[in-house]
Amino acid sequence: MRWPWSRRPAPEAASGPSGSVSFEPVRPRRNLEAPRSRAEIRLPVYPEPPSPSQLGVDLRVGWLRGDPAVEADVKRFWARWGLLPQGVDPDQRVKEVVLAAYAGGRLVAVSTAVVELVPFLRSKMAVYRCAMDPEHRRQFMSVLITAHSVRLLEQWSLATPAEEVMGVVAVLEAATYKTRSHPHRAPETRLSLVGFTPAGEKIVAAWFDHALI
């Protein structure tokens, strides 16, 4: 599948006298001392992802496992909710499963990823998707499965350096993400805003700690 990667359009500069272009200067924050060396620069601290037991969820690994039981459950889940676009072969898509989330013995969420070169990031990334049972969409389920999927993919990338996968990228397609009501970074999942599609959908990415860019 081709993803419509694009950069966010640059904001228009303000017009000054006689049509000249002017920019408001960026004022430094007070009482902040610049680091004296690169070694003093600290990476952001991300919180631990929520525990599946907190939500009564069992996460089962599907990434490169080929588990027949999980794959059968996932294909039934997709068919029940009509989640796959027309023309997508479920037998092929199911090979991309990262995690399957079960609650009460029933599959309620699934994440998938496929490795692609993302041109505007100039890196190979795991292109991520997740789908949830409608009854669980507002129960922190997307954060849970996404946070653990990113962690699992990072561990796999670290163990397979020849793959040169630098992080996870996703397109937020839900209508709720089209408003300015969400922070630019989700601490639990590490996903941050990096751009927009031509249709205005937000593109988010999480770089792995070992990534070289």
mmCIF file of the C-alpha atoms, coordinates in Angstrom:
data_MODEL
# 
_entry.id   MODEL 
# 
loop_
_atom_site.group_PDB 
_atom_site.id 
_atom_site.type_symbol 
_atom_site.label_atom_id 
_atom_site.label_alt_id 
_atom_site.label_comp_id 
_atom_site.label_asym_id 
_atom_site.label_entity_id 
_atom_site.label_seq_id 
_atom_site.pdbx_PDB_ins_code 
_atom_site.Cartn_x 
_atom_site.Cartn_y 
_atom_site.Cartn_z 
_atom_site.occupancy 
_atom_site.B_iso_or_equiv 
_atom_site.pdbx_formal_charge 
_atom_site.auth_seq_id 
_atom_site.auth_comp_id 
_atom_site.auth_asym_id 
_atom_site.auth_atom_id 
_atom_site.pdbx_PDB_model_num 
ATOM 1   C CA . MET A 1 1   ? 0.000   0.000   0.000  1.00 0.00 ? 1   MET A CA 1 
ATOM 2   C CA . ARG A 1 2   ? 1.217   3.487   -0.816 1.00 0.00 ? 2   ARG A CA 1 
ATOM 3   C CA . TRP A 1 3   ? 0.950   6.019   1.966  1.00 0.00 ? 3   TRP A CA 1 
ATOM 4   C CA . PRO A 1 4   ? 0.352   9.670   1.082  1.00 0.00 ? 4   PRO A CA 1 
ATOM 5   C CA . TRP A 1 5   ? 3.351   11.000  2.979  1.00 0.00 ? 5   TRP A CA 1 
ATOM 6   C CA . SER A 1 6   ? 3.702   14.739  2.906  1.00 0.00 ? 6   SER A CA 1 
ATOM 7   C CA . ARG A 1 7   ? 5.141   17.558  4.914  1.00 0.00 ? 7   ARG A CA 1 
ATOM 8   C CA . ARG A 1 8   ? 2.948   20.021  6.741  1.00 0.00 ? 8   ARG A CA 1 
ATOM 9   C CA . PRO A 1 9   ? 2.636   23.281  4.732  1.00 0.00 ? 9   PRO A CA 1 
ATOM 10  C CA . ALA A 1 10  ? 4.798   26.047  6.159  1.00 0.00 ? 10  ALA A CA 1 
ATOM 11  C CA . PRO A 1 11  ? 2.823   28.836  7.852  1.00 0.00 ? 11  PRO A CA 1 
ATOM 12  C CA . GLU A 1 12  ? 2.572   32.104  5.982  1.00 0.00 ? 12  GLU A CA 1 
ATOM 13  C CA . ALA A 1 13  ? 4.808   34.886  7.240  1.00 0.00 ? 13  ALA A CA 1 
ATOM 14  C CA . ALA A 1 14  ? 3.283   38.168  8.316  1.00 0.00 ? 14  ALA A CA 1 
ATOM 15  C CA . SER A 1 15  ? 3.481   41.054  5.865  1.00 0.00 ? 15  SER A CA 1 
ATOM 16  C CA . GLY A 1 16  ? 5.316   44.193  7.012  1.00 0.00 ? 16  GLY A CA 1 
ATOM 17  C CA . PRO A 1 17  ? 5.463   47.687  5.476  1.00 0.00 ? 17  PRO A CA 1 
ATOM 18  C CA . SER A 1 18  ? 5.528   47.860  1.669  1.00 0.00 ? 18  SER A CA 1 
ATOM 19  C CA . GLY A 1 19  ? 4.720   44.175  1.426  1.00 0.00 ? 19  GLY A CA 1 
ATOM 20  C CA . SER A 1 20  ? 7.988   43.083  3.068  1.00 0.00 ? 20  SER A CA 1 
ATOM 21  C CA . VAL A 1 21  ? 8.018   39.837  5.029  1.00 0.00 ? 21  VAL A CA 1 
ATOM 22  C CA . SER A 1 22  ? 8.615   40.041  8.756  1.00 0.00 ? 22  SER A CA 1 
ATOM 23  C CA . PHE A 1 23  ? 8.844   37.425  11.497 1.00 0.00 ? 23  PHE A CA 1 
ATOM 24  C CA . GLU A 1 24  ? 8.235   37.774  15.206 1.00 0.00 ? 24  GLU A CA 1 
ATOM 25  C CA . PRO A 1 25  ? 11.549  37.047  16.948 1.00 0.00 ? 25  PRO A CA 1 
ATOM 26  C CA . VAL A 1 26  ? 11.685  34.016  19.200 1.00 0.00 ? 26  VAL A CA 1 
ATOM 27  C CA . ARG A 1 27  ? 12.379  35.182  22.734 1.00 0.00 ? 27  ARG A CA 1 
ATOM 28  C CA . PRO A 1 28  ? 14.479  32.845  24.889 1.00 0.00 ? 28  PRO A CA 1 
ATOM 29  C CA . ARG A 1 29  ? 12.925  31.482  28.060 1.00 0.00 ? 29  ARG A CA 1 
ATOM 30  C CA . ARG A 1 30  ? 14.346  32.968  31.206 1.00 0.00 ? 30  ARG A CA 1 
ATOM 31  C CA . ASN A 1 31  ? 16.373  31.140  33.823 1.00 0.00 ? 31  ASN A CA 1 
ATOM 32  C CA . LEU A 1 32  ? 17.347  28.398  31.406 1.00 0.00 ? 32  LEU A CA 1 
ATOM 33  C CA . GLU A 1 33  ? 21.038  27.738  31.068 1.00 0.00 ? 33  GLU A CA 1 
ATOM 34  C CA . ALA A 1 34  ? 22.186  26.191  27.799 1.00 0.00 ? 34  ALA A CA 1 
ATOM 35  C CA . PRO A 1 35  ? 23.928  22.810  28.190 1.00 0.00 ? 35  PRO A CA 1 
ATOM 36  C CA . ARG A 1 36  ? 27.694  23.134  28.087 1.00 0.00 ? 36  ARG A CA 1 
ATOM 37  C CA . SER A 1 37  ? 28.184  19.907  26.145 1.00 0.00 ? 37  SER A CA 1 
ATOM 38  C CA . ARG A 1 38  ? 26.155  17.388  24.207 1.00 0.00 ? 38  ARG A CA 1 
ATOM 39  C CA . ALA A 1 39  ? 26.618  14.888  27.024 1.00 0.00 ? 39  ALA A CA 1 
ATOM 40  C CA . GLU A 1 40  ? 24.530  17.162  29.247 1.00 0.00 ? 40  GLU A CA 1 
ATOM 41  C CA . ILE A 1 41  ? 21.539  17.082  26.904 1.00 0.00 ? 41  ILE A CA 1 
ATOM 42  C CA . ARG A 1 42  ? 18.936  14.745  28.366 1.00 0.00 ? 42  ARG A CA 1 
ATOM 43  C CA . LEU A 1 43  ? 16.509  12.766  26.271 1.00 0.00 ? 43  LEU A CA 1 
ATOM 44  C CA . PRO A 1 44  ? 12.836  13.098  27.236 1.00 0.00 ? 44  PRO A CA 1 
ATOM 45  C CA . VAL A 1 45  ? 11.644  10.674  29.893 1.00 0.00 ? 45  VAL A CA 1 
ATOM 46  C CA . TYR A 1 46  ? 8.695   8.582   28.802 1.00 0.00 ? 46  TYR A CA 1 
ATOM 47  C CA . PRO A 1 47  ? 6.420   6.900   31.343 1.00 0.00 ? 47  PRO A CA 1 
ATOM 48  C CA . GLU A 1 48  ? 6.054   3.163   31.454 1.00 0.00 ? 48  GLU A CA 1 
ATOM 49  C CA . PRO A 1 49  ? 3.150   1.994   29.274 1.00 0.00 ? 49  PRO A CA 1 
ATOM 50  C CA . PRO A 1 50  ? 0.054   0.837   31.150 1.00 0.00 ? 50  PRO A CA 1 
ATOM 51  C CA . SER A 1 51  ? 0.050   -2.775  32.271 1.00 0.00 ? 51  SER A CA 1 
ATOM 52  C CA . PRO A 1 52  ? -2.407  -5.038  30.430 1.00 0.00 ? 52  PRO A CA 1 
ATOM 53  C CA . SER A 1 53  ? -3.549  -6.420  33.781 1.00 0.00 ? 53  SER A CA 1 
ATOM 54  C CA . GLN A 1 54  ? -4.770  -2.938  34.727 1.00 0.00 ? 54  GLN A CA 1 
ATOM 55  C CA . LEU A 1 55  ? -7.426  -3.237  32.031 1.00 0.00 ? 55  LEU A CA 1 
ATOM 56  C CA . GLY A 1 56  ? -7.969  -6.971  32.383 1.00 0.00 ? 56  GLY A CA 1 
ATOM 57  C CA . VAL A 1 57  ? -6.353  -7.554  28.992 1.00 0.00 ? 57  VAL A CA 1 
ATOM 58  C CA . ASP A 1 58  ? -4.169  -10.384 27.728 1.00 0.00 ? 58  ASP A CA 1 
ATOM 59  C CA . LEU A 1 59  ? -1.712  -9.297  24.988 1.00 0.00 ? 59  LEU A CA 1 
ATOM 60  C CA . ARG A 1 60  ? -0.595  -12.051 22.644 1.00 0.00 ? 60  ARG A CA 1 
ATOM 61  C CA . VAL A 1 61  ? 2.358   -11.565 20.323 1.00 0.00 ? 61  VAL A CA 1 
ATOM 62  C CA . GLY A 1 62  ? 1.721   -12.090 16.644 1.00 0.00 ? 62  GLY A CA 1 
ATOM 63  C CA . TRP A 1 63  ? 4.794   -10.364 15.152 1.00 0.00 ? 63  TRP A CA 1 
ATOM 64  C CA . LEU A 1 64  ? 6.614   -12.940 12.998 1.00 0.00 ? 64  LEU A CA 1 
ATOM 65  C CA . ARG A 1 65  ? 5.104   -15.776 15.048 1.00 0.00 ? 65  ARG A CA 1 
ATOM 66  C CA . GLY A 1 66  ? 2.595   -17.234 12.590 1.00 0.00 ? 66  GLY A CA 1 
ATOM 67  C CA . ASP A 1 67  ? 0.324   -18.363 15.439 1.00 0.00 ? 67  ASP A CA 1 
ATOM 68  C CA . PRO A 1 68  ? -2.630  -20.126 13.736 1.00 0.00 ? 68  PRO A CA 1 
ATOM 69  C CA . ALA A 1 69  ? -5.041  -19.471 16.618 1.00 0.00 ? 69  ALA A CA 1 
ATOM 70  C CA . VAL A 1 70  ? -4.268  -15.741 16.775 1.00 0.00 ? 70  VAL A CA 1 
ATOM 71  C CA . GLU A 1 71  ? -4.407  -15.395 12.995 1.00 0.00 ? 71  GLU A CA 1 
ATOM 72  C CA . ALA A 1 72  ? -7.796  -17.116 12.839 1.00 0.00 ? 72  ALA A CA 1 
ATOM 73  C CA . ASP A 1 73  ? -9.169  -14.850 15.584 1.00 0.00 ? 73  ASP A CA 1 
ATOM 74  C CA . VAL A 1 74  ? -7.826  -11.742 13.852 1.00 0.00 ? 74  VAL A CA 1 
ATOM 75  C CA . LYS A 1 75  ? -9.368  -12.634 10.495 1.00 0.00 ? 75  LYS A CA 1 
ATOM 76  C CA . ARG A 1 76  ? -12.744 -13.248 12.156 1.00 0.00 ? 76  ARG A CA 1 
ATOM 77  C CA . PHE A 1 77  ? -12.394 -9.918  13.991 1.00 0.00 ? 77  PHE A CA 1 
ATOM 78  C CA . TRP A 1 78  ? -11.694 -8.045  10.739 1.00 0.00 ? 78  TRP A CA 1 
ATOM 79  C CA . ALA A 1 79  ? -14.603 -9.761  8.987  1.00 0.00 ? 79  ALA A CA 1 
ATOM 80  C CA . ARG A 1 80  ? -17.031 -9.091  11.876 1.00 0.00 ? 80  ARG A CA 1 
ATOM 81  C CA . TRP A 1 81  ? -16.408 -5.347  11.811 1.00 0.00 ? 81  TRP A CA 1 
ATOM 82  C CA . GLY A 1 82  ? -15.687 -4.987  8.080  1.00 0.00 ? 82  GLY A CA 1 
ATOM 83  C CA . LEU A 1 83  ? -12.286 -3.444  8.744  1.00 0.00 ? 83  LEU A CA 1 
ATOM 84  C CA . LEU A 1 84  ? -10.273 -4.462  5.701  1.00 0.00 ? 84  LEU A CA 1 
ATOM 85  C CA . PRO A 1 85  ? -10.495 -2.297  2.573  1.00 0.00 ? 85  PRO A CA 1 
ATOM 86  C CA . GLN A 1 86  ? -11.780 -3.931  -0.574 1.00 0.00 ? 86  GLN A CA 1 
ATOM 87  C CA . GLY A 1 87  ? -9.069  -5.881  -2.356 1.00 0.00 ? 87  GLY A CA 1 
ATOM 88  C CA . VAL A 1 88  ? -6.938  -6.516  0.744  1.00 0.00 ? 88  VAL A CA 1 
ATOM 89  C CA . ASP A 1 89  ? -6.174  -10.212 1.233  1.00 0.00 ? 89  ASP A CA 1 
ATOM 90  C CA . PRO A 1 90  ? -6.725  -11.107 4.918  1.00 0.00 ? 90  PRO A CA 1 
ATOM 91  C CA . ASP A 1 91  ? -4.291  -14.011 4.606  1.00 0.00 ? 91  ASP A CA 1 
ATOM 92  C CA . GLN A 1 92  ? -1.546  -11.539 3.668  1.00 0.00 ? 92  GLN A CA 1 
ATOM 93  C CA . ARG A 1 93  ? -2.520  -8.748  6.078  1.00 0.00 ? 93  ARG A CA 1 
ATOM 94  C CA . VAL A 1 94  ? -2.649  -11.166 9.024  1.00 0.00 ? 94  VAL A CA 1 
ATOM 95  C CA . LYS A 1 95  ? 1.089   -11.764 8.601  1.00 0.00 ? 95  LYS A CA 1 
ATOM 96  C CA . GLU A 1 96  ? 1.568   -8.128  9.715  1.00 0.00 ? 96  GLU A CA 1 
ATOM 97  C CA . VAL A 1 97  ? -0.047  -8.631  13.149 1.00 0.00 ? 97  VAL A CA 1 
ATOM 98  C CA . VAL A 1 98  ? 2.043   -7.229  15.996 1.00 0.00 ? 98  VAL A CA 1 
ATOM 99  C CA . LEU A 1 99  ? -0.184  -7.765  19.030 1.00 0.00 ? 99  LEU A CA 1 
ATOM 100 C CA . ALA A 1 100 ? -3.647  -9.143  19.652 1.00 0.00 ? 100 ALA A CA 1 
ATOM 101 C CA . ALA A 1 101 ? -5.514  -7.973  22.753 1.00 0.00 ? 101 ALA A CA 1 
ATOM 102 C CA . TYR A 1 102 ? -8.019  -10.269 24.455 1.00 0.00 ? 102 TYR A CA 1 
ATOM 103 C CA . ALA A 1 103 ? -10.504 -9.382  27.191 1.00 0.00 ? 103 ALA A CA 1 
ATOM 104 C CA . GLY A 1 104 ? -12.614 -12.118 28.726 1.00 0.00 ? 104 GLY A CA 1 
ATOM 105 C CA . GLY A 1 105 ? -11.247 -14.553 26.159 1.00 0.00 ? 105 GLY A CA 1 
ATOM 106 C CA . ARG A 1 106 ? -12.515 -12.394 23.266 1.00 0.00 ? 106 ARG A CA 1 
ATOM 107 C CA . LEU A 1 107 ? -10.331 -10.489 20.792 1.00 0.00 ? 107 LEU A CA 1 
ATOM 108 C CA . VAL A 1 108 ? -10.991 -6.761  21.290 1.00 0.00 ? 108 VAL A CA 1 
ATOM 109 C CA . ALA A 1 109 ? -8.053  -5.056  19.554 1.00 0.00 ? 109 ALA A CA 1 
ATOM 110 C CA . VAL A 1 110 ? -5.309  -5.844  17.076 1.00 0.00 ? 110 VAL A CA 1 
ATOM 111 C CA . SER A 1 111 ? -2.238  -3.972  15.848 1.00 0.00 ? 111 SER A CA 1 
ATOM 112 C CA . THR A 1 112 ? -0.351  -4.478  12.592 1.00 0.00 ? 112 THR A CA 1 
ATOM 113 C CA . ALA A 1 113 ? 2.790   -3.088  11.021 1.00 0.00 ? 113 ALA A CA 1 
ATOM 114 C CA . VAL A 1 114 ? 4.629   -3.263  7.717  1.00 0.00 ? 114 VAL A CA 1 
ATOM 115 C CA . VAL A 1 115 ? 8.166   -2.061  7.116  1.00 0.00 ? 115 VAL A CA 1 
ATOM 116 C CA . GLU A 1 116 ? 8.422   0.663   4.454  1.00 0.00 ? 116 GLU A CA 1 
ATOM 117 C CA . LEU A 1 117 ? 10.751  3.438   3.443  1.00 0.00 ? 117 LEU A CA 1 
ATOM 118 C CA . VAL A 1 118 ? 9.082   6.714   4.440  1.00 0.00 ? 118 VAL A CA 1 
ATOM 119 C CA . PRO A 1 119 ? 10.585  9.287   2.044  1.00 0.00 ? 119 PRO A CA 1 
ATOM 120 C CA . PHE A 1 120 ? 9.963   12.489  3.984  1.00 0.00 ? 120 PHE A CA 1 
ATOM 121 C CA . LEU A 1 121 ? 11.578  10.952  7.088  1.00 0.00 ? 121 LEU A CA 1 
ATOM 122 C CA . ARG A 1 122 ? 14.351  9.427   4.952  1.00 0.00 ? 122 ARG A CA 1 
ATOM 123 C CA . SER A 1 123 ? 14.174  6.257   7.031  1.00 0.00 ? 123 SER A CA 1 
ATOM 124 C CA . LYS A 1 124 ? 12.716  2.769   7.040  1.00 0.00 ? 124 LYS A CA 1 
ATOM 125 C CA . MET A 1 125 ? 9.863   2.706   9.517  1.00 0.00 ? 125 MET A CA 1 
ATOM 126 C CA . ALA A 1 126 ? 7.289   0.242   10.791 1.00 0.00 ? 126 ALA A CA 1 
ATOM 127 C CA . VAL A 1 127 ? 4.043   1.658   9.390  1.00 0.00 ? 127 VAL A CA 1 
ATOM 128 C CA . TYR A 1 128 ? 1.526   1.020   12.139 1.00 0.00 ? 128 TYR A CA 1 
ATOM 129 C CA . ARG A 1 129 ? -2.226  0.462   12.319 1.00 0.00 ? 129 ARG A CA 1 
ATOM 130 C CA . CYS A 1 130 ? -4.553  -0.615  15.095 1.00 0.00 ? 130 CYS A CA 1 
ATOM 131 C CA . ALA A 1 131 ? -8.226  -1.528  15.218 1.00 0.00 ? 131 ALA A CA 1 
ATOM 132 C CA . MET A 1 132 ? -10.518 -1.972  18.188 1.00 0.00 ? 132 MET A CA 1 
ATOM 133 C CA . ASP A 1 133 ? -13.849 -3.450  19.065 1.00 0.00 ? 133 ASP A CA 1 
ATOM 134 C CA . PRO A 1 134 ? -16.221 -0.434  19.185 1.00 0.00 ? 134 PRO A CA 1 
ATOM 135 C CA . GLU A 1 135 ? -17.088 -1.243  22.805 1.00 0.00 ? 135 GLU A CA 1 
ATOM 136 C CA . HIS A 1 136 ? -13.449 -0.707  23.829 1.00 0.00 ? 136 HIS A CA 1 
ATOM 137 C CA . ARG A 1 137 ? -12.547 2.399   21.824 1.00 0.00 ? 137 ARG A CA 1 
ATOM 138 C CA . ARG A 1 138 ? -12.871 4.762   24.775 1.00 0.00 ? 138 ARG A CA 1 
ATOM 139 C CA . GLN A 1 139 ? -11.302 2.535   27.421 1.00 0.00 ? 139 GLN A CA 1 
ATOM 140 C CA . PHE A 1 140 ? -7.610  3.428   26.957 1.00 0.00 ? 140 PHE A CA 1 
ATOM 141 C CA . MET A 1 141 ? -7.271  0.359   24.739 1.00 0.00 ? 141 MET A CA 1 
ATOM 142 C CA . SER A 1 142 ? -5.585  2.152   21.844 1.00 0.00 ? 142 SER A CA 1 
ATOM 143 C CA . VAL A 1 143 ? -2.919  3.594   24.160 1.00 0.00 ? 143 VAL A CA 1 
ATOM 144 C CA . LEU A 1 144 ? -2.342  0.188   25.753 1.00 0.00 ? 144 LEU A CA 1 
ATOM 145 C CA . ILE A 1 145 ? -1.896  -1.807  22.548 1.00 0.00 ? 145 ILE A CA 1 
ATOM 146 C CA . THR A 1 146 ? 0.037   0.957   20.766 1.00 0.00 ? 146 THR A CA 1 
ATOM 147 C CA . ALA A 1 147 ? 2.481   1.531   23.635 1.00 0.00 ? 147 ALA A CA 1 
ATOM 148 C CA . HIS A 1 148 ? 3.283   -2.168  23.873 1.00 0.00 ? 148 HIS A CA 1 
ATOM 149 C CA . SER A 1 149 ? 3.423   -2.573  20.084 1.00 0.00 ? 149 SER A CA 1 
ATOM 150 C CA . VAL A 1 150 ? 5.997   0.226   19.792 1.00 0.00 ? 150 VAL A CA 1 
ATOM 151 C CA . ARG A 1 151 ? 8.064   -1.377  22.552 1.00 0.00 ? 151 ARG A CA 1 
ATOM 152 C CA . LEU A 1 152 ? 7.892   -4.809  20.896 1.00 0.00 ? 152 LEU A CA 1 
ATOM 153 C CA . LEU A 1 153 ? 8.864   -3.425  17.481 1.00 0.00 ? 153 LEU A CA 1 
ATOM 154 C CA . GLU A 1 154 ? 11.758  -1.531  19.055 1.00 0.00 ? 154 GLU A CA 1 
ATOM 155 C CA . GLN A 1 155 ? 13.060  -4.717  20.673 1.00 0.00 ? 155 GLN A CA 1 
ATOM 156 C CA . TRP A 1 156 ? 12.786  -6.529  17.340 1.00 0.00 ? 156 TRP A CA 1 
ATOM 157 C CA . SER A 1 157 ? 14.578  -3.704  15.508 1.00 0.00 ? 157 SER A CA 1 
ATOM 158 C CA . LEU A 1 158 ? 17.384  -3.693  18.066 1.00 0.00 ? 158 LEU A CA 1 
ATOM 159 C CA . ALA A 1 159 ? 17.799  -7.456  17.658 1.00 0.00 ? 159 ALA A CA 1 
ATOM 160 C CA . THR A 1 160 ? 17.795  -7.235  13.830 1.00 0.00 ? 160 THR A CA 1 
ATOM 161 C CA . PRO A 1 161 ? 20.016  -4.225  12.978 1.00 0.00 ? 161 PRO A CA 1 
ATOM 162 C CA . ALA A 1 162 ? 20.329  -5.339  9.349  1.00 0.00 ? 162 ALA A CA 1 
ATOM 163 C CA . GLU A 1 163 ? 16.671  -4.374  8.846  1.00 0.00 ? 163 GLU A CA 1 
ATOM 164 C CA . GLU A 1 164 ? 17.585  -0.721  9.645  1.00 0.00 ? 164 GLU A CA 1 
ATOM 165 C CA . VAL A 1 165 ? 14.119  0.098   10.974 1.00 0.00 ? 165 VAL A CA 1 
ATOM 166 C CA . MET A 1 166 ? 14.365  3.400   12.844 1.00 0.00 ? 166 MET A CA 1 
ATOM 167 C CA . GLY A 1 167 ? 10.924  3.762   14.387 1.00 0.00 ? 167 GLY A CA 1 
ATOM 168 C CA . VAL A 1 168 ? 7.158   3.576   14.040 1.00 0.00 ? 168 VAL A CA 1 
ATOM 169 C CA . VAL A 1 169 ? 4.957   5.873   11.956 1.00 0.00 ? 169 VAL A CA 1 
ATOM 170 C CA . ALA A 1 170 ? 1.178   6.045   11.679 1.00 0.00 ? 170 ALA A CA 1 
ATOM 171 C CA . VAL A 1 171 ? -1.589  8.103   10.086 1.00 0.00 ? 171 VAL A CA 1 
ATOM 172 C CA . LEU A 1 172 ? -4.379  9.131   12.474 1.00 0.00 ? 172 LEU A CA 1 
ATOM 173 C CA . GLU A 1 173 ? -7.435  8.570   10.331 1.00 0.00 ? 173 GLU A CA 1 
ATOM 174 C CA . ALA A 1 174 ? -10.214 8.916   12.923 1.00 0.00 ? 174 ALA A CA 1 
ATOM 175 C CA . ALA A 1 175 ? -12.287 12.085  12.673 1.00 0.00 ? 175 ALA A CA 1 
ATOM 176 C CA . THR A 1 176 ? -11.601 12.910  16.336 1.00 0.00 ? 176 THR A CA 1 
ATOM 177 C CA . TYR A 1 177 ? -7.943  13.566  15.488 1.00 0.00 ? 177 TYR A CA 1 
ATOM 178 C CA . LYS A 1 178 ? -8.735  16.252  12.919 1.00 0.00 ? 178 LYS A CA 1 
ATOM 179 C CA . THR A 1 179 ? -9.330  18.913  15.558 1.00 0.00 ? 179 THR A CA 1 
ATOM 180 C CA . ARG A 1 180 ? -6.716  20.706  17.643 1.00 0.00 ? 180 ARG A CA 1 
ATOM 181 C CA . SER A 1 181 ? -7.782  18.803  20.746 1.00 0.00 ? 181 SER A CA 1 
ATOM 182 C CA . HIS A 1 182 ? -4.819  16.463  21.184 1.00 0.00 ? 182 HIS A CA 1 
ATOM 183 C CA . PRO A 1 183 ? -1.263  17.112  22.445 1.00 0.00 ? 183 PRO A CA 1 
ATOM 184 C CA . HIS A 1 184 ? 1.551   17.005  19.900 1.00 0.00 ? 184 HIS A CA 1 
ATOM 185 C CA . ARG A 1 185 ? 3.093   14.009  21.720 1.00 0.00 ? 185 ARG A CA 1 
ATOM 186 C CA . ALA A 1 186 ? 1.525   11.036  23.489 1.00 0.00 ? 186 ALA A CA 1 
ATOM 187 C CA . PRO A 1 187 ? 3.937   10.217  26.341 1.00 0.00 ? 187 PRO A CA 1 
ATOM 188 C CA . GLU A 1 188 ? 2.852   6.600   26.790 1.00 0.00 ? 188 GLU A CA 1 
ATOM 189 C CA . THR A 1 189 ? 3.210   5.671   23.116 1.00 0.00 ? 189 THR A CA 1 
ATOM 190 C CA . ARG A 1 190 ? 6.066   8.137   22.307 1.00 0.00 ? 190 ARG A CA 1 
ATOM 191 C CA . LEU A 1 191 ? 4.252   9.102   19.096 1.00 0.00 ? 191 LEU A CA 1 
ATOM 192 C CA . SER A 1 192 ? 4.739   12.748  18.108 1.00 0.00 ? 192 SER A CA 1 
ATOM 193 C CA . LEU A 1 193 ? 3.304   14.832  15.287 1.00 0.00 ? 193 LEU A CA 1 
ATOM 194 C CA . VAL A 1 194 ? 5.645   14.939  12.278 1.00 0.00 ? 194 VAL A CA 1 
ATOM 195 C CA . GLY A 1 195 ? 3.402   16.059  9.425  1.00 0.00 ? 195 GLY A CA 1 
ATOM 196 C CA . PHE A 1 196 ? 0.092   15.901  7.612  1.00 0.00 ? 196 PHE A CA 1 
ATOM 197 C CA . THR A 1 197 ? -1.290  13.996  4.635  1.00 0.00 ? 197 THR A CA 1 
ATOM 198 C CA . PRO A 1 198 ? -2.762  15.980  1.711  1.00 0.00 ? 198 PRO A CA 1 
ATOM 199 C CA . ALA A 1 199 ? -6.181  15.148  3.193  1.00 0.00 ? 199 ALA A CA 1 
ATOM 200 C CA . GLY A 1 200 ? -5.226  16.835  6.464  1.00 0.00 ? 200 GLY A CA 1 
ATOM 201 C CA . GLU A 1 201 ? -4.739  13.650  8.490  1.00 0.00 ? 201 GLU A CA 1 
ATOM 202 C CA . LYS A 1 202 ? -2.038  13.808  11.145 1.00 0.00 ? 202 LYS A CA 1 
ATOM 203 C CA . ILE A 1 203 ? 1.137   11.754  10.714 1.00 0.00 ? 203 ILE A CA 1 
ATOM 204 C CA . VAL A 1 204 ? 2.793   10.706  13.974 1.00 0.00 ? 204 VAL A CA 1 
ATOM 205 C CA . ALA A 1 205 ? 6.082   8.909   14.589 1.00 0.00 ? 205 ALA A CA 1 
ATOM 206 C CA . ALA A 1 206 ? 8.098   7.420   17.427 1.00 0.00 ? 206 ALA A CA 1 
ATOM 207 C CA . TRP A 1 207 ? 11.850  7.084   16.917 1.00 0.00 ? 207 TRP A CA 1 
ATOM 208 C CA . PHE A 1 208 ? 13.565  4.139   18.541 1.00 0.00 ? 208 PHE A CA 1 
ATOM 209 C CA . ASP A 1 209 ? 16.243  5.008   21.086 1.00 0.00 ? 209 ASP A CA 1 
ATOM 210 C CA . HIS A 1 210 ? 18.895  3.269   18.967 1.00 0.00 ? 210 HIS A CA 1 
ATOM 211 C CA . ALA A 1 211 ? 17.827  4.992   15.730 1.00 0.00 ? 211 ALA A CA 1 
ATOM 212 C CA . LEU A 1 212 ? 20.447  6.718   13.592 1.00 0.00 ? 212 LEU A CA 1 
ATOM 213 C CA . ILE A 1 213 ? 19.085  9.576   11.493 1.00 0.00 ? 213 ILE A CA 1 
# 
